[in-house]
Amino acid sequence: YDITNGVVEDQPHLLLEPSSTNLVTFSEDFNNGWSVNQTTRVANAGICPDGTNNAFNLIANATSSVHLLSFSGTGTNQRTMSIFAKQNGYTRFRFNTGSSGLGFASFNLANGTVASTGGTFFNNAKIESLPNDWYRCSMTMDSGGSTTVTIAMEDDAGNVTFTGDGTNGILLWGAMLEEQSYATSYIPTAGTTITRAAETCNNSKPSVNSTEGVLYAEYKPTFAAGSRQITISDGTYDDRIVLECRESGTKLRANVAAGGVGQAEITIPISSLDKYYKIAIQYKANDVSFYIDGELKGTDTSATMPTGMNVVSFSGRNDASLIMTGKTKGVAVYNEALSESQLMQLTG
């Protein structure tokens, strides 16, 4: 369930995530594996997002200096660092990758905004609101640059060099560094790196009419290279109806194959990964149509229908290939072709 301003969204979604490894070996214990400069760490200083009294208070010492916490990470690919944070006297901090010149993102914990960003390897930054004034802050950096993760406190003006008071700080919990282009669900660690396996949803056995029908989905795709698919198939690549998110999440595609031969292909560019799309592929002989968010986006009037389809899968063919990742609120298969007005209402 997504939580917005402390309120659960009106619909849940199925979240399928790729495999990921938290490269931070002590994600909740900042007394181990972390270095500090002119800061004091106080354990068990507040209730963290999981409901335990396990938050760390990072206090700026009463010295004119840079006040920071750092971890020497690994990884050479695109990386995302993330942490849960809450104001506790001070309201701002920044992520650095080695130094601000290489990449940084500054976060305002008073109003829940990304205050400033920059640096050679900086790619993207995000702040997500959670209950009880907590935020999950993340920064993505491109391959190259330093693997060091630095959490530097800032004063109200955004300066990283300032004189602390030895009392005020920020609360921290749940640090992650992963070789991903976005922050995935939190993976706790306590002394070693931990890997979460890729999540899949398959083995659905619906009653599918191979002559005609509609494949419908409402989902928010995540950034991923290559093709990510939801399919109706016979368990192979030969006979299938495919909804694809392609080319690093920049396109949606409807694809029909019969007897191992492509029959229809409709590709539509999309402008954002930060939204849910309502999508329907209607299929019948010589009439394939592709609807997105209430609009007819494309048709193909020359297509033979596949046969033997009896599997719905969040992958290319009910296996571990081309796994669809993202948040899915609904998937449905209709055993008859719908009218244009019905398809517009279904996806609108």
Salt bridges, closest charged atoms under 4 A:
ASP2 OD1 - HIS13 NE2 3.94
ASP2 OD1 - LYS327 NZ 3.08
GLU9 OE1 - LYS329 NZ 3.59
GLU17 OE1 - ARG196 NH2 3.72
GLU154 OE1 - ARG92 NE 2.99
GLU154 OE2 - ARG94 NE 2.67
GLU244 OE2 - ARG246 NH1 3.10
GLU247 OE1 - LYS251 NZ 3.27
GLU265 OE1 - ARG253 NH1 3.74
ASP287 OD2 - LYS284 NZ 3.90
ASP293 OD2 - LYS275 NZ 3.07
GLU295 OE1 - LYS297 NZ 3.09
ASP319 OD2 - ARG317 NE 2.62
